[in-house]
């Protein structure tokens, strides 16, 4: 039909607030001071050249910790909350919080028949997605690096 127009519009919105937790590993007090013996892995001198020819630190303890100031800063990571797990000092911190997810989307469409041989349409779509979750170590840890 000539000069027939059709309009369509829709909106969808979502609001979600879901709680959760994560089990993480933070450096122990000994590791912050350069003693990696409790981790059960060999530690090699990073300044020793090619990976295959680097010297291993004795007893997994570098003489001078090759760490940047960030990991040694007590604000960088909170202290461990749990006792040693399994054979290594791992999974020693639990972080929890709520993650917010908001979604807004909309569509508008106009279809028209200008003549028996000319069809036209125009469409506009909008979408916004916001995902906001807490940082595992809080905002202090993010600034200390």
N, CA, C and O atoms as a MOPAC input file, in Angstrom:
PM7 MOZYME 1SCF
protein

 N      0.84300 1    -1.19200 1     0.00000 1
 C      0.00000 1     0.00000 1     0.00000 1
 C      0.87100 1     1.23300 1     0.00000 1
 O      1.78300 1     1.33900 1     0.82000 1
 N      0.62000 1     2.15200 1    -0.88300 1
 C      1.36600 1     3.39900 1    -0.98000 1
 C      1.07300 1     4.28000 1     0.23900 1
 O     -0.04900 1     4.31100 1     0.74500 1
 N      2.09800 1     4.98800 1     0.69500 1
 C      2.00800 1     5.90500 1     1.83200 1
 C      1.58100 1     5.21700 1     3.13000 1
 O      0.85700 1     5.79400 1     3.94000 1
 N      2.03800 1     3.97700 1     3.31500 1
 C      1.78800 1     3.26400 1     4.56800 1
 C      3.03800 1     3.34100 1     5.43400 1
 O      4.14500 1     3.08100 1     4.96300 1
 N      2.85700 1     3.69900 1     6.69500 1
 C      3.98600 1     3.83000 1     7.61700 1
 C      3.71300 1     2.98300 1     8.84900 1
 O      2.58500 1     2.88200 1     9.33100 1
 N      4.78700 1     2.37900 1     9.34000 1
 C      4.69500 1     1.53100 1    10.52500 1
 C      5.78200 1     1.95300 1    11.50300 1
 O      6.91800 1     2.21700 1    11.11000 1
 N      5.42800 1     2.01300 1    12.75700 1
 C      6.35400 1     2.44600 1    13.80400 1
 C      6.52400 1     1.30300 1    14.80100 1
 O      5.56900 1     0.60400 1    15.14000 1
 N      7.77000 1     1.13000 1    15.26400 1
 C      8.07100 1     0.10700 1    16.26900 1
 C      9.04100 1     0.71000 1    17.27500 1
 O      9.94900 1     1.44800 1    16.89100 1
 N      8.86200 1     0.40900 1    18.54500 1
 C      9.78800 1     0.85600 1    19.58100 1
 C      9.83500 1    -0.15400 1    20.71400 1
 O      8.83900 1    -0.81100 1    21.01400 1
 N     11.00700 1    -0.27500 1    21.34600 1
 C     11.12200 1    -1.16800 1    22.50100 1
 C     12.18800 1    -0.64400 1    23.44900 1
 O     13.07200 1     0.12200 1    23.06600 1
 N     12.07800 1    -1.07800 1    24.68700 1
 C     13.05400 1    -0.73100 1    25.73300 1
 C     13.25300 1    -1.96300 1    26.60200 1
 O     12.31300 1    -2.70600 1    26.88400 1
 N     14.49800 1    -2.16200 1    27.02000 1
 C     14.80400 1    -3.23300 1    27.96600 1
 C     15.78900 1    -2.69500 1    28.99300 1
 O     16.78900 1    -2.07400 1    28.63500 1
 N     15.50800 1    -2.93300 1    30.25400 1
 C     16.40200 1    -2.50600 1    31.32000 1
 C     16.63500 1    -3.63200 1    32.30800 1
 O     15.72200 1    -4.39700 1    32.61900 1
 N     17.85200 1    -3.73000 1    32.79700 1
 C     18.21000 1    -4.75800 1    33.77200 1
 C     18.95700 1    -4.09900 1    34.92000 1
 O     19.83700 1    -3.26800 1    34.69800 1
 N     18.61600 1    -4.46000 1    36.12000 1
 C     19.33900 1    -4.02800 1    37.31500 1
 C     19.66500 1    -5.28700 1    38.11100 1
 O     18.76800 1    -6.01700 1    38.53200 1
 N     20.95000 1    -5.53100 1    38.31100 1
 C     21.37000 1    -6.74500 1    39.00400 1
 C     22.44400 1    -6.39300 1    40.02000 1
 O     23.34400 1    -5.60300 1    39.73200 1
 N     22.35100 1    -6.97100 1    41.19200 1
 C     23.34700 1    -6.78600 1    42.24300 1
 C     23.60400 1    -8.16300 1    42.84700 1
 O     22.80400 1    -8.66100 1    43.63900 1
 N     24.72600 1    -8.77200 1    42.46500 1
 C     25.01600 1   -10.15200 1    42.83600 1
 C     26.25400 1   -10.17900 1    43.71900 1
 O     27.27100 1    -9.56600 1    43.39400 1
 N     26.16800 1   -10.87800 1    44.81600 1
 C     27.30900 1   -11.03600 1    45.70800 1
 C     28.17100 1   -12.20900 1    45.29300 1
 O     27.70300 1   -13.14400 1    44.64300 1
 N     29.42900 1   -12.14900 1    45.67500 1
 C     30.33000 1   -13.24200 1    45.35900 1
 C     31.61200 1   -13.12800 1    46.16100 1
 O     31.81900 1   -12.16700 1    46.90200 1
 N     32.46400 1   -14.12100 1    46.00000 1
 C     33.75200 1   -14.11400 1    46.69200 1
 C     34.81300 1   -14.72300 1    45.79300 1
 O     34.51000 1   -15.46800 1    44.86100 1
 N     36.05700 1   -14.39400 1    46.09000 1
 C     37.20900 1   -14.91900 1    45.36700 1
 C     38.24200 1   -15.37600 1    46.37900 1
 O     38.44200 1   -14.73100 1    47.40800 1
 N     38.89400 1   -16.48500 1    46.08500 1
 C     40.01300 1   -16.95700 1    46.89500 1
 C     41.27700 1   -16.62300 1    46.12300 1
 O     41.46400 1   -17.09500 1    45.00100 1
 N     42.14300 1   -15.81500 1    46.71300 1
 C     43.33900 1   -15.30400 1    46.04500 1
 C     44.59000 1   -15.64000 1    46.84600 1
 O     44.52100 1   -16.12000 1    47.97800 1
 N     45.72000 1   -15.37600 1    46.23200 1
 C     47.00400 1   -15.55900 1    46.89900 1
 C     47.66900 1   -14.19800 1    47.04900 1
 O     47.81500 1   -13.46900 1    46.06800 1
 N     48.06800 1   -13.85500 1    48.25000 1
 C     48.82500 1   -12.63300 1    48.50900 1
 C     50.19700 1   -13.02800 1    49.02400 1
 O     50.34800 1   -14.09800 1    49.61300 1
 N     51.19600 1   -12.18600 1    48.81300 1
 C     52.52800 1   -12.51500 1    49.31100 1
 C     52.54300 1   -12.60400 1    50.84200 1
 O     51.91300 1   -11.80400 1    51.53300 1
 N     53.26000 1   -13.57300 1    51.33700 1
 C     53.43000 1   -13.69200 1    52.78100 1
 C     54.41200 1   -12.62200 1    53.25000 1
 O     55.06100 1   -11.96700 1    52.43400 1
 N     54.51600 1   -12.45000 1    54.54800 1
 C     55.47300 1   -11.47300 1    55.08600 1
 C     56.89100 1   -11.84100 1    54.66600 1
 O     57.68400 1   -10.95700 1    54.34100 1
 N     57.22600 1   -13.13800 1    54.66600 1
 C     58.56200 1   -13.56200 1    54.24800 1
 C     58.80600 1   -13.24400 1    52.77800 1
 O     59.89700 1   -12.80000 1    52.42000 1
 N     57.81200 1   -13.46300 1    51.91800 1
 C     57.97600 1   -13.18500 1    50.48900 1
 C     58.15200 1   -11.69800 1    50.23100 1
 O     58.89500 1   -11.31000 1    49.32900 1
 N     57.48700 1   -10.87100 1    51.00200 1
 C     57.66000 1    -9.42400 1    50.83100 1
 C     59.07700 1    -8.98700 1    51.16400 1
 O     59.54200 1    -7.95400 1    50.68000 1
 N     59.76100 1    -9.76300 1    51.98200 1
 C     61.15400 1    -9.46000 1    52.32500 1
 C     62.13900 1   -10.23900 1    51.47100 1
 O     63.34300 1   -10.19600 1    51.72300 1
 N     61.64300 1   -10.95500 1    50.45600 1
 C     62.54100 1   -11.64100 1    49.53000 1
 C     62.77200 1   -13.10400 1    49.82200 1
 O     63.59800 1   -13.71300 1    49.14200 1
 N     62.10200 1   -13.71500 1    50.78500 1
 C     62.27200 1   -15.13200 1    51.09700 1
 C     61.11900 1   -15.90600 1    50.46300 1
 O     60.00000 1   -15.89300 1    50.97600 1
 N     61.39800 1   -16.58500 1    49.33800 1
 C     60.37300 1   -17.30000 1    48.58900 1
 C     60.40000 1   -18.79800 1    48.85100 1
 O     59.80800 1   -19.55800 1    48.08600 1
 N     61.06400 1   -19.24000 1    49.90000 1
 C     61.21800 1   -20.65400 1    50.19900 1
 C     59.91200 1   -21.38600 1    50.41000 1
 O     59.81400 1   -22.56600 1    50.07400 1
 N     58.91200 1   -20.72800 1    50.95500 1
 C     57.65000 1   -21.40700 1    51.25500 1
 C     56.82500 1   -21.70500 1    50.01400 1
 O     55.87200 1   -22.48100 1    50.08600 1
 N     57.17000 1   -21.10400 1    48.87200 1
 C     56.37800 1   -21.31100 1    47.66100 1
 C     56.70600 1   -22.62000 1    46.95000 1
 O     55.92300 1   -23.07000 1    46.11300 1
 N     57.82100 1   -23.23100 1    47.25400 1
 C     58.14000 1   -24.53000 1    46.68000 1
 C     58.56400 1   -24.50300 1    45.22300 1
 O     58.49900 1   -25.53300 1    44.55100 1
 N     58.99300 1   -23.36900 1    44.71800 1
 C     59.48700 1   -23.28600 1    43.33900 1
 C     60.88600 1   -22.67800 1    43.35300 1
 O     61.23200 1   -21.91500 1    44.25500 1
 N     61.67400 1   -23.01700 1    42.36200 1
 C     63.02300 1   -22.46600 1    42.25800 1
 C     62.96100 1   -21.02100 1    41.78200 1
 O     62.15500 1   -20.67600 1    40.91700 1
 N     63.81400 1   -20.18200 1    42.35200 1
 C     63.87700 1   -18.77400 1    42.00600 1
 C     65.22300 1   -18.52000 1    41.34500 1
 O     66.26800 1   -18.88400 1    41.88400 1
 N     65.18900 1   -17.88300 1    40.15300 1
 C     66.40100 1   -17.62100 1    39.39500 1
 C     66.65400 1   -16.12300 1    39.32500 1
 O     65.72600 1   -15.31500 1    39.37000 1
 N     67.93900 1   -15.76800 1    39.21200 1
 C     68.35200 1   -14.37600 1    39.11100 1
 C     67.91700 1   -13.82100 1    37.75500 1
 O     68.41200 1   -14.27900 1    36.72500 1
 N     67.00000 1   -12.84200 1    37.72600 1
 C     66.52000 1   -12.33100 1    36.44400 1
 C     67.57000 1   -11.55800 1    35.66600 1
 O     67.42200 1   -11.36400 1    34.45900 1
 N     68.63400 1   -11.11200 1    36.33600 1
 C     69.68000 1   -10.36200 1    35.63500 1
 C     70.77500 1   -11.27200 1    35.10900 1
 O     71.81500 1   -10.78400 1    34.66800 1
 N     70.56900 1   -12.58600 1    35.14300 1
 C     71.60100 1   -13.54000 1    34.75100 1
 C     71.67800 1   -13.87100 1    33.28600 1
 O     72.39300 1   -14.80600 1    32.92500 1
 N     70.98200 1   -13.15800 1    32.41400 1
 C     71.06000 1   -13.41100 1    30.98300 1
 C     69.89300 1   -14.23200 1    30.47900 1
 O     68.75500 1   -14.06200 1    30.91700 1
 N     70.19700 1   -15.13900 1    29.53500 1
 C     69.15700 1   -15.96000 1    28.91300 1
 C     68.51200 1   -16.87300 1    29.94800 1
 O     69.18800 1   -17.30300 1    30.88300 1
 N     67.22300 1   -17.18300 1    29.80800 1
 C     66.54100 1   -18.00300 1    30.81800 1
 C     67.22900 1   -19.34400 1    31.10500 1
 O     67.22200 1   -19.79400 1    32.25000 1
 N     67.80700 1   -19.97600 1    30.11700 1
 C     68.44300 1   -21.27200 1    30.34400 1
 C     69.76300 1   -21.20300 1    31.08000 1
 O     70.24600 1   -22.22200 1    31.57400 1
 N     70.36100 1   -20.01700 1    31.16600 1
 C     71.67500 1   -19.89800 1    31.80200 1
 C     71.65700 1   -19.06800 1    33.08500 1
 O     72.71900 1   -18.72000 1    33.60200 1
 N     70.50700 1   -18.75300 1    33.59400 1
 C     70.42600 1   -17.95600 1    34.82200 1
 C     70.77100 1   -18.79800 1    36.03100 1
 O     70.47200 1   -19.99000 1    36.09200 1
 N     71.41500 1   -18.14200 1    37.00300 1
 C     71.80200 1   -18.83600 1    38.22900 1
 C     70.61700 1   -18.88900 1    39.19200 1
 O     69.83300 1   -17.94600 1    39.29800 1
 N     70.51000 1   -20.01600 1    39.88600 1
 C     69.43200 1   -20.18000 1    40.85400 1
 C     69.85200 1   -19.58100 1    42.18300 1
 O     70.99500 1   -19.75100 1    42.60700 1
 N     68.94400 1   -18.88500 1    42.84000 1
 C     69.23000 1   -18.34700 1    44.16300 1
 C     69.25900 1   -19.50100 1    45.16100 1
 O     68.40100 1   -20.38200 1    45.11300 1
 N     70.24600 1   -19.50400 1    46.07100 1
 C     70.29800 1   -20.58700 1    47.05800 1
 C     69.11400 1   -20.52300 1    48.01200 1
 O     68.75900 1   -19.45300 1    48.50700 1
 N     68.51900 1   -21.66100 1    48.26100 1
 C     67.39700 1   -21.80300 1    49.18900 1
 C     66.24300 1   -20.86300 1    48.85200 1
 O     65.49200 1   -20.44300 1    49.73300 1
 N     66.11400 1   -20.54200 1    47.58000 1
 C     65.02600 1   -19.67200 1    47.09700 1
 C     65.00600 1   -18.33000 1    47.82500 1
 O     63.93900 1   -17.76900 1    48.07500 1
 N     66.17300 1   -17.82400 1    48.15900 1
 C     66.24900 1   -16.57300 1    48.91200 1
 C     67.28300 1   -15.66000 1    48.27400 1
 O     68.47700 1   -15.85200 1    48.50300 1
 N     66.87200 1   -14.66700 1    47.47800 1
 C     67.83100 1   -13.72000 1    46.90800 1
 C     68.50300 1   -12.90400 1    47.99700 1
 O     67.88600 1   -12.58600 1    49.01400 1
 N     69.76400 1   -12.56500 1    47.78500 1
 C     70.47100 1   -11.74600 1    48.78300 1
 C     69.84900 1   -10.34600 1    48.85300 1
 O     69.58400 1    -9.82900 1    49.93800 1
 N     69.62700 1    -9.75800 1    47.71500 1
 C     68.93200 1    -8.48300 1    47.63700 1
 C     67.61700 1    -8.75800 1    46.92400 1
 O     67.64400 1    -9.20800 1    45.77900 1
 N     66.49400 1    -8.51500 1    47.52900 1
 C     65.22800 1    -8.81500 1    46.86000 1
 C     65.10500 1    -8.04600 1    45.54300 1
 O     65.17300 1    -6.81700 1    45.54200 1
 N     64.92700 1    -8.75100 1    44.42800 1
 C     64.79200 1    -8.06000 1    43.14300 1
 C     63.35900 1    -7.58300 1    42.91600 1
 O     62.81000 1    -7.72500 1    41.82400 1
 N     62.77500 1    -7.02600 1    43.94600 1
 C     61.39100 1    -6.59100 1    43.86300 1
 C     61.31900 1    -5.08000 1    43.75300 1
 O     62.12300 1    -4.35900 1    44.34400 1
 N     60.35400 1    -4.61700 1    42.99500 1
 C     60.11200 1    -3.18300 1    42.94000 1
 C     59.48800 1    -2.75800 1    44.27300 1
 O     59.04800 1    -3.61500 1    45.04000 1
 N     59.44100 1    -1.46800 1    44.55900 1
 C     58.88500 1    -1.02400 1    45.84000 1
 C     57.41400 1    -1.38800 1    46.02600 1
 O     56.96200 1    -1.52400 1    47.16300 1
 N     56.65100 1    -1.55100 1    44.93400 1
 C     55.21600 1    -1.84100 1    45.04300 1
 C     54.90000 1    -3.06600 1    45.86700 1
 O     54.14700 1    -2.94900 1    46.83400 1
 N     55.43800 1    -4.26000 1    45.54100 1
 C     55.09300 1    -5.44800 1    46.32100 1
 C     55.58000 1    -5.40700 1    47.76700 1
 O     54.99700 1    -6.05600 1    48.63500 1
 N     56.64600 1    -4.64800 1    48.03100 1
 C     57.14300 1    -4.59000 1    49.40800 1
 C     56.36800 1    -3.60100 1    50.26600 1
 O     56.44700 1    -3.64500 1    51.49400 1
 N     55.62100 1    -2.71000 1    49.62400 1
 C     54.82400 1    -1.73000 1    50.35200 1
 C     53.70600 1    -2.46100 1    51.09100 1
 O     52.94700 1    -3.19600 1    50.45800 1
 N     53.57700 1    -2.28900 1    52.39800 1
 C     52.52600 1    -3.00400 1    53.13100 1
 C     51.12100 1    -2.65900 1    52.67000 1
 O     50.18400 1    -3.41200 1    52.93500 1
 N     50.95600 1    -1.52900 1    51.98400 1
 C     49.63900 1    -1.18000 1    51.47400 1
 C     49.32200 1    -1.89800 1    50.16600 1
 O     48.16700 1    -1.89400 1    49.73900 1
 N     50.31700 1    -2.51700 1    49.51200 1
 C     50.11000 1    -3.13900 1    48.20800 1
 C     49.15500 1    -4.31200 1    48.27800 1
 O     48.31000 1    -4.47100 1    47.39600 1
 N     49.26900 1    -5.12400 1    49.29100 1
 C     48.38200 1    -6.26900 1    49.47600 1
 C     48.07700 1    -6.39800 1    50.95200 1
 O     48.94000 1    -6.14000 1    51.79200 1
 N     46.88000 1    -6.78800 1    51.27100 1
 C     46.56000 1    -7.00300 1    52.68600 1
 C     47.29400 1    -8.24300 1    53.19900 1
 O     47.75400 1    -9.06200 1    52.40400 1
 N     47.40300 1    -8.38400 1    54.49600 1
 C     48.04700 1    -9.59000 1    55.03100 1
 C     47.19600 1   -10.82700 1    54.77500 1
 O     45.98400 1   -10.74100 1    54.58400 1
 N     47.85000 1   -11.96200 1    54.77600 1
 C     47.14500 1   -13.22900 1    54.56700 1
 C     46.09800 1   -13.41300 1    55.66000 1
 O     46.33200 1   -13.07000 1    56.81900 1
 N     44.93900 1   -13.95800 1    55.28100 1
 C     43.86300 1   -14.17400 1    56.23700 1
 C     43.78400 1   -15.61900 1    56.69600 1
 O     43.25400 1   -15.90800 1    57.76900 1
 N     44.30500 1   -16.51600 1    55.89600 1
 C     44.16400 1   -17.94100 1    56.18200 1
 C     45.53900 1   -18.56700 1    56.33200 1
 O     46.53800 1   -18.04400 1    55.83800 1
 N     45.56900 1   -19.69100 1    57.02000 1
 C     46.81800 1   -20.43400 1    57.18000 1
 C     47.22600 1   -21.04000 1    55.83400 1
 O     46.44800 1   -21.06600 1    54.88100 1
 N     48.41600 1   -21.50500 1    55.79100 1
 C     48.97400 1   -22.10500 1    54.57600 1
 C     48.06100 1   -23.22600 1    54.06200 1
 O     47.58600 1   -24.06100 1    54.83200 1
 N     47.83000 1   -23.22500 1    52.75500 1
 C     46.98000 1   -24.21800 1    52.11500 1
 C     47.83800 1   -25.12100 1    51.23500 1
 O     48.74600 1   -24.64700 1    50.55300 1
 N     47.55700 1   -26.39700 1    51.24900 1
 C     48.27600 1   -27.39400 1    50.45400 1
 C     49.76500 1   -27.32100 1    50.72800 1
 O     50.17900 1   -27.04400 1    51.85400 1
 N     50.58300 1   -27.57200 1    49.69600 1
 C     52.02200 1   -27.60600 1    49.93300 1
 C     52.68100 1   -26.25300 1    49.71600 1
 O     53.87300 1   -26.11000 1    49.98800 1
 N     51.95400 1   -25.26800 1    49.24100 1
 C     52.53000 1   -23.94300 1    49.00500 1
 C     51.71500 1   -22.89100 1    49.74800 1
 O     50.57700 1   -23.14000 1    50.14600 1
 N     52.29600 1   -21.73700 1    49.92800 1
 C     51.56200 1   -20.61900 1    50.53000 1
 C     50.67600 1   -20.00100 1    49.45700 1
 O     51.01600 1   -18.97400 1    48.86900 1
 N     49.54700 1   -20.63200 1    49.21300 1
 C     48.61400 1   -20.17200 1    48.18700 1
 C     47.20900 1   -20.14100 1    48.76900 1
 O     46.94400 1   -20.70800 1    49.83000 1
 N     46.32500 1   -19.47500 1    48.06100 1
 C     44.92300 1   -19.40100 1    48.47700 1
 C     44.79600 1   -18.95300 1    49.92600 1
 O     44.11900 1   -19.59400 1    50.72900 1
 N     45.45700 1   -17.84100 1    50.25100 1
 C     45.49600 1   -17.39800 1    51.63800 1
 C     44.72300 1   -16.10100 1    51.89000 1
 O     44.86600 1   -15.49800 1    52.95400 1
 N     43.90800 1   -15.66600 1    50.92800 1
 C     43.14300 1   -14.43500 1    51.10000 1
 C     41.77400 1   -14.59700 1    50.45200 1
 O     41.67100 1   -15.09100 1    49.32900 1
 N     40.73200 1   -14.18500 1    51.15200 1
 C     39.37000 1   -14.25600 1    50.62500 1
 C     38.84000 1   -12.83500 1    50.48700 1
 O     38.81700 1   -12.07000 1    51.45100 1
 N     38.41300 1   -12.49100 1    49.26600 1
 C     37.80000 1   -11.18700 1    49.01200 1
 C     36.33200 1   -11.41400 1    48.69200 1
 O     35.97100 1   -12.38900 1    48.03300 1
 N     35.49500 1   -10.51100 1    49.16100 1
 C     34.06300 1   -10.64900 1    48.89800 1
 C     33.45000 1    -9.28300 1    48.65900 1
 O     33.98500 1    -8.26000 1    49.08700 1
 N     32.33700 1    -9.28400 1    47.98000 1
 C     31.65500 1    -8.03500 1    47.70000 1
 C     30.48500 1    -8.25800 1    46.77300 1
 O     30.13900 1    -9.39700 1    46.45900 1
 N     29.87400 1    -7.16700 1    46.33300 1
 C     28.73000 1    -7.21600 1    45.43100 1
 C     29.11500 1    -6.59100 1    44.10700 1
 O     29.80600 1    -5.57300 1    44.06300 1
 N     28.66200 1    -7.21000 1    43.02500 1
 C     28.93100 1    -6.71700 1    41.68500 1
 C     27.62700 1    -6.20900 1    41.08600 1
 O     26.64200 1    -6.94100 1    40.99500 1
 N     27.63700 1    -4.94200 1    40.68000 1
 C     26.43200 1    -4.33900 1    40.12300 1
 C     26.51900 1    -4.36400 1    38.59500 1
 O     27.55700 1    -4.05000 1    38.01300 1
 N     25.41200 1    -4.74400 1    37.96100 1
 C     25.31900 1    -4.74700 1    36.50400 1
 C     24.02900 1    -4.04700 1    36.11000 1
 O     22.93900 1    -4.47200 1    36.49100 1
 N     24.16100 1    -2.97200 1    35.34600 1
 C     23.00900 1    -2.22800 1    34.84700 1
 C     23.05400 1    -2.22400 1    33.32900 1
 O     24.11400 1    -2.04400 1    32.73100 1
 N     21.89200 1    -2.42500 1    32.70800 1
 C     21.79000 1    -2.46800 1    31.26600 1
 C     20.55200 1    -1.68500 1    30.84900 1
 O     19.46600 1    -1.90000 1    31.38800 1
 N     20.71500 1    -0.78200 1    29.89600 1
 C     19.60400 1    -0.06500 1    29.29200 1
 C     19.77500 1    -0.14400 1    27.78400 1
 O     20.83400 1     0.20300 1    27.26200 1
 N     18.74700 1    -0.59500 1    27.08100 1
 C     18.81000 1    -0.63800 1    25.62500 1
 C     17.43600 1    -0.29900 1    25.06200 1
 O     16.40700 1    -0.61400 1    25.65900 1
 N     17.44200 1     0.35200 1    23.89400 1
 C     16.20100 1     0.77100 1    23.25100 1
 C     16.38800 1     0.75300 1    21.74400 1
 O     17.49400 1     0.95300 1    21.24300 1
 N     15.30100 1     0.51300 1    21.02600 1
 C     15.28400 1     0.53000 1    19.56600 1
 C     14.03600 1     1.27000 1    19.10600 1
 O     12.96800 1     1.15600 1    19.70800 1
 N     14.19200 1     2.02700 1    18.03300 1
 C     13.07300 1     2.70800 1    17.38000 1
 C     13.23700 1     2.46900 1    15.88400 1
 O     14.33200 1     2.60400 1    15.33900 1
 N     12.13500 1     2.11000 1    15.22700 1
 C     12.19400 1     1.86200 1    13.78400 1
 C     10.92800 1     2.41200 1    13.13400 1
 O      9.82400 1     2.29000 1    13.66600 1
 N     11.12600 1     3.01800 1    11.96900 1
 C     10.03000 1     3.54800 1    11.17500 1
 C     10.16400 1     2.97800 1     9.76700 1
 O     11.17900 1     3.19000 1     9.10400 1
 N      9.14400 1     2.25500 1     9.31000 1
 C      9.11900 1     1.67100 1     7.97200 1
 C      8.05900 1     2.40000 1     7.14400 1
 O      6.97500 1     2.72400 1     7.63000 1
 N      8.40900 1     2.64700 1     5.87600 1
 C      7.43700 1     3.31300 1     5.01100 1
 C      7.51700 1     2.83100 1     3.57600 1
 O      8.56400 1     2.39200 1     3.10000 1
 N      6.37800 1     2.92500 1     2.89800 1
 C      6.29900 1     2.56800 1     1.47600 1
 C      5.91800 1     3.85000 1     0.74700 1
 O      4.77700 1     4.30500 1     0.82400 1
 N      6.89700 1     4.43600 1     0.03100 1
 C      6.67600 1     5.69800 1    -0.66100 1
 C      5.92500 1     5.50500 1    -1.97200 1
 O      5.14200 1     6.36100 1    -2.38400 1
 N      6.17000 1     4.38200 1    -2.61500 1
 C      5.45500 1     4.04700 1    -3.85400 1
 C      5.45200 1     2.53200 1    -3.99000 1
 O      5.96600 1     1.83800 1    -3.11300 1
 N      4.89300 1     2.01300 1    -5.05000 1
 C      4.84900 1     0.57000 1    -5.24100 1
 C      6.22300 1    -0.03700 1    -5.44900 1
 O      6.38700 1    -1.24900 1    -5.30800 1
 N      7.22600 1     0.78700 1    -5.78600 1
 C      8.57500 1     0.26500 1    -6.00400 1
 C      9.61500 1     0.82600 1    -5.04200 1
 O     10.78200 1     0.44700 1    -5.13300 1
 N      9.24100 1     1.70800 1    -4.12800 1
 C     10.20300 1     2.33600 1    -3.21600 1
 C      9.76400 1     2.08800 1    -1.76200 1
 O      8.74000 1     2.59400 1    -1.30400 1
 N     10.58400 1     1.28500 1    -1.05500 1
 C     10.39400 1     1.05100 1     0.37900 1
 C     11.53700 1     1.72300 1     1.12700 1
 O     12.66000 1     1.77800 1     0.62600 1
 N     11.26300 1     2.22800 1     2.30800 1
 C     12.30800 1     2.88100 1     3.09300 1
 C     12.11400 1     2.56400 1     4.57600 1
 O     11.02300 1     2.20600 1     5.01800 1
 N     13.20300 1     2.70800 1     5.32600 1
 C     13.10100 1     2.56100 1     6.77900 1
 C     14.22400 1     3.34900 1     7.42100 1
 O     15.23500 1     3.65600 1     6.78900 1
 N     14.03000 1     3.66400 1     8.67200 1
 C     15.06700 1     4.30100 1     9.48300 1
 C     15.01600 1     3.63500 1    10.85800 1
 O     13.94300 1     3.35200 1    11.39100 1
 N     16.20000 1     3.39500 1    11.41700 1
 C     16.26700 1     2.71800 1    12.70600 1
 C     17.30300 1     3.41300 1    13.57800 1
 O     18.34300 1     3.85900 1    13.09200 1
 N     17.00600 1     3.49900 1    14.87200 1
 C     17.96300 1     4.01200 1    15.85200 1
 C     18.00100 1     3.02100 1    17.01200 1
 O     16.96400 1     2.62100 1    17.54000 1
 N     19.22700 1     2.63200 1    17.40200 1
 C     19.40900 1     1.71800 1    18.53400 1
 C     20.33600 1     2.36100 1    19.54400 1
 O     21.28200 1     3.06400 1    19.18700 1
 N     20.05000 1     2.10800 1    20.80500 1
 C     20.85000 1     2.63800 1    21.91700 1
 C     21.07700 1     1.51100 1    22.89900 1
 O     20.17600 1     0.72000 1    23.17900 1
 N     22.31400 1     1.44600 1    23.42900 1
 C     22.62400 1     0.44800 1    24.46200 1
 C     23.67900 1     1.01400 1    25.39600 1
 O     24.62600 1     1.67400 1    24.97100 1
 N     23.49300 1     0.74100 1    26.66300 1
 C     24.48400 1     1.12200 1    27.68300 1
 C     24.56400 1    -0.01100 1    28.69100 1
 O     23.55200 1    -0.48100 1    29.21000 1
 N     25.80800 1    -0.44100 1    28.95800 1
 C     26.05100 1    -1.52000 1    29.90100 1
 C     27.06600 1    -1.03600 1    30.92900 1
 O     28.15700 1    -0.59400 1    30.56800 1
 N     26.71600 1    -1.11800 1    32.19000 1
 C     27.61300 1    -0.72400 1    33.28000 1
 C     27.84300 1    -1.92800 1    34.18600 1
 O     26.90100 1    -2.48600 1    34.74800 1
 N     29.11200 1    -2.32000 1    34.31900 1
 C     29.49500 1    -3.40500 1    35.21500 1
 C     30.45800 1    -2.81500 1    36.22800 1
 O     31.52600 1    -2.32800 1    35.86100 1
 N     30.09200 1    -2.85500 1    37.49000 1
 C     30.89600 1    -2.23800 1    38.53600 1
 C     31.05500 1    -3.23900 1    39.66700 1
 O     30.10400 1    -3.54500 1    40.38500 1
 N     32.26200 1    -3.73800 1    39.81100 1
 C     32.53600 1    -4.69300 1    40.87400 1
 C     33.64700 1    -4.18500 1    41.77100 1
 O     34.46000 1    -3.36300 1    41.34800 1
 N     33.69100 1    -4.65600 1    42.98800 1
 C     34.73800 1    -4.20900 1    43.90700 1
 C     36.09400 1    -4.78500 1    43.52100 1
 O     36.18200 1    -5.87800 1    42.96200 1
 N     37.14500 1    -4.04000 1    43.82600 1
 C     38.49400 1    -4.55400 1    43.62900 1
 C     38.81400 1    -5.50100 1    44.77500 1
 O     38.42100 1    -5.26800 1    45.91800 1
 N     39.52700 1    -6.56300 1    44.45700 1
 C     39.80700 1    -7.58400 1    45.46900 1
 C     40.58400 1    -7.01300 1    46.65100 1
 O     40.33500 1    -7.39500 1    47.79400 1
 N     41.52500 1    -6.10100 1    46.38800 1
 C     42.35400 1    -5.57000 1    47.45500 1
 C     41.99300 1    -4.13300 1    47.81300 1
 O     42.70700 1    -3.50500 1    48.59400 1
 N     40.91000 1    -3.59800 1    47.26700 1
 C     40.47200 1    -2.25100 1    47.59000 1
 C     41.23300 1    -1.19700 1    46.83000 1
 O     42.21900 1    -1.49900 1    46.15700 1
 N     40.78300 1     0.04300 1    46.93200 1
 C     41.42600 1     1.12600 1    46.17800 1
 C     42.83300 1     1.46800 1    46.65100 1
 O     43.61300 1     2.02200 1    45.87600 1
 N     43.17900 1     1.15900 1    47.88400 1
 C     44.52600 1     1.46600 1    48.39200 1
 C     45.57600 1     0.67700 1    47.63000 1
 O     46.62700 1     1.22000 1    47.28700 1
 N     45.31200 1    -0.59200 1    47.36000 1
 C     46.27200 1    -1.42300 1    46.65100 1
 C     46.48900 1    -0.93600 1    45.23500 1
 O     47.61100 1    -0.99900 1    44.73100 1
 N     45.46000 1    -0.45700 1    44.58700 1
 C     45.59000 1     0.00600 1    43.21100 1
 C     46.47100 1     1.25000 1    43.14100 1
 O     47.18000 1     1.43800 1    42.15300 1
 N     46.44600 1     2.09400 1    44.15500 1
 C     47.23700 1     3.32600 1    44.13900 1
 C     48.68200 1     3.08000 1    44.52900 1
 O     49.53700 1     3.89600 1    44.18500 1
 N     48.99800 1     2.01300 1    45.22000 1
 C     50.35200 1     1.84700 1    45.74400 1
 C     51.34500 1     1.46400 1    44.66300 1
 O     52.55000 1     1.55800 1    44.89300 1
 N     50.89000 1     1.03700 1    43.49200 1
 C     51.81600 1     0.67400 1    42.41700 1
 C     52.20200 1     1.92100 1    41.72800 1
 O     52.98300 1     1.88500 1    40.77700 1

